[in-house]
Amino acid sequence: MRPLDELALHARELRGVFCDIDDTLTHDGALVPAAYAQLCALVEAGLRVVPVTGRPAGWAAVLAAMWPVDAVVAENGAVAFVRAGRVVEARFWDDEAARASQHARLERLRAEAGARWPWAIAAGDQWQRLCDLAFDVGERQSLAPAQIADLRGFIQAAGARCLVSTVHAHAFFGEHDKAQMAVRLARELWSEDLAAERARYLFVGDSPNDAAGFAYFPLSAGPSNVRRFAAELSPPPAFVAPSPGGHGFAEIAAAVLGALRSK
């Protein structure tokens, strides 16, 4: 991971930014005012901005309606919300029949995990989720690494995929991830092929559930708290900010905006 001042050398031709939310725009669970201000500044500078989060569809629908962004991706790529005038449209990765089958399997997995471990509890925002099952690992409780490893193994043994963030362990079926939904949105919203243009987009995240974005986008960055996951990320983000969470995002956005102004 290289220092942030080098990012400006690569950011002059950017068209957009994809960014995580938890511990990327937030700090200690709250949105950092400077991070939101800089997100708005990126939009005002003409960049496309899309938050991509593991948080639930219910959160993302509200953010897409109220934030000045192009779209919001939720549940690690399972669904995206796009504002069309005053209407917010949901765009799912899988069709309705597939989602119904996946939901039934996830409910069985939830019951079995809870019967095995009393600490295997669903996230507080589970009721707002449409496509995945999130276990609380660091929000209302703090699980030990061994417990998280046991939960991950259990999820994978059940045939589901698992992504772990700073707050949740996500169990889901389907082939989506944050990067693949970004590719789909670029095609549908902007008629753009990200396979050819990915170098003109920046991905910002902080944890293992951002790994697909770090791998797909050659320009990637993280706040300083991403360093604690350096051993788990292959590759890690290309650049790292001096400060954690949303304070680090504000620094990353400032570097981008400085590069754009110097063109």
N, C-alpha and C positions, 0 to 999 in steps of 0.2 A: 504494500500500500504506500503510495507516494504522497508527499505533502500537497496540501490544497492549492498552493500558489502555482503549481504546475498545471492545474486544470485549465487556467485561463488560456494557456497555449493551444488548447484543443476545443475551446467552447465557442469560438467566434461564428461557426457555421451551424450552430444548434437550431433545430426546429421545434424541439419540445422536451419536456421533462416528465418522467414517470416517477412517482415517489410513494414510498410506504407512509403509514401514518403513525402507528404506535412506536414510540421511542425514536422516531425520525422527525415527525412534525411536533410531537408532544414531548414533555419532560415531566416525570413523576405523574403520568396519567393525564396531564392537562395540555391543551394546545398552547404552544408558546406564541405570544403576540408577535414577536419579531419574525417567527417562521411564517405565520399567516400573512403578515405584511409583505414579506419577500415573495411568497407564493403569488400574491396579487400583483406584485411588481413584475414578476416573470410574465404573467398574462398581459399586463399593460405594455410590456416590451415586444409583444407579438408572438410569444411562444405558446405552443399547445401544452397544457398542463393536465395530467391525469393522475390522481391519487390511486394507488393499488394496494389494497389492504387485505388482511385476513379477517377483519371485522365483518359483522353480519350484513346481509342485504338491507335490513331495516335501517342501519346506520347510513349505508351508502346512498340509499334513496333520498334521505334528508340532505346529505352533503351535496349530492348532485343537483338538488333543487335550489340550494341556498348559496353554495360557493361558486365563484366565477371560474369554473373549470370546464373542460370539454366533456369529461365523463368521470365516473368513479367506479373502479373495479373492486368487487367485494369477494369474500370467501376464497381468497387466493386464486382468483381467475374463474370461479364458477359462474359468476354473473356480473354484468356491468350495467350501470344506469347512465342514460344519456338524456339530457334535457333538450326537448324540442319545443321552443316557446315556453309556455307555462306548464307543459306536460313532461313528466319524467317517464321514460320508457325503459323497461327491463329487457336485457338481452342475455339469454342463458347460453351456456356452453353446450349443455345436453338438452334433449327434448323432454317434454313433459312425462312421457312414459318411462324414460330412463331415470329421471329424477324421482319418480314414485318408487321404482324398484330400489334405487339407492337409499332412499329415506327409510324403507322398511329394514334393509340390512344394517343401516347405521343405528336404528333404534334397538335392534338385537345386540349389536356390539356395545351400545351404551349400557344396557341392562346387565350384560355379562361382565363388563369391566367393573360396574358398581358392586356386583355381587362378590367379585374377587377382592377388591380393594376399597375400603371406605373412603379413601382420599381421591378416588377416581370420580370426581364430580364435574358435571357440565359447567361450562362458563356461564357467568351471569347473563350474558347476552344471547344464550342459545335460543331463547324463544323468538328471536328476531332472525334466525338463520333459515335459509331455504334449501341449502345444498350440502352443508357439511355439519360435522359434529365436533365441537370444540371442548376439550377438557381444560380446566383451570390448572395451570402449572405455576403461575407467578402473579396473579392479579389479586384474588381474595385469599389465596394461600400460596406458599412457596415450597414447591416440591424439591426434594434432593435430586441430584443428577441421576442416581441409581433408580429412583422412582420414575423419572421421566424416561429413562432407558427401558425400564420394564413396560411402561405404557406404550412406548413406540413399538417394541417387539410384539406386544399383544395385538396392536392395531394391524401391523403388517402380517402377522400370522393369520388374521381373519380375512386377509385378501384385500385390505384397504390400503390406501396410501397415507403417509403421515408427514406433516410438516410441523416444525416446532418454532414458535416465536418466543419473544421474551415473556409473553403472558399466557399463551395457549398452546396446546398440542392438538392439531387438527387431524381428524380422520375423515377421509372422503374417498369416493370412487369416481372414476372418470380420468381423462387424460389432460385436463386443463392445468395450467399454472399461470403465474402472473405474466410471464413473458409471452406465452401463447395468446392470452387474451389481449395483450397489448398489440400483437400482430393483427389479430382480427379487427380490433377497433381502428387501427390505422388504415386497414383496407376499407372498412365500411364507412368510416367518418371522413377520411381524407383521400380516399382512392390511392393510397400509398403502400408500396411493398416494403415492409420493414426489413426483409431479408437483404434488400439492396441498399436501404437507407438507414440502417440501424446506427451507424456511426454518427448520425446527426441528431441522436436522441440521448439524453442522460437519464440513467436510472439511479435513484437514491434509496438506500435501505440500510437496515442495521442488524439483521439476524438471519438465521438459517432459512426462514420461510421466504427470504428474498434471494435465495441462491440462484433460482432460475433467471432472475433479472440480471444479477451480476455475471452470469455465464453468457447471456445472450447479447448484452449491450457492451461494446468495447469501452464506452465512456460510462463509468459508474463511480459512485461516491457514497460515503457513509459518514455519519457523525462519529465522534471518537469512541462511543460505546460499542461500535461494531468490532473493536479490537478484541473484546472478550470472546468473540466467536471465530477469531482468525484461524484456529486449528480445524474448525468444522467447515470452513468455506473454501471451496476449490472451484473457481478462483474467488478470492476476496474482492471487495471493491477496489478499483484502480487507485482511487484517491480517498483520503480521510481528512476530516475537518478537525481542528483543534478542540472543539467543544462538543459536549454530548447532546443527544436528542434534538429538539427543535432549535436550540441555540446553534448546533452544528449545521442544521439545514439552512439556517439564515446565513451562515458563513459561506456555505456552498452556493446558495443562490446569489449572494453578493459577488462571488468570484465569476459566476456566469454573466451577471449583468455588467460587471466591469469589462469583461471580454467583449460583450456585444457593443458597449459604448465606444470601445477603442477601434472598432472596425473602420 
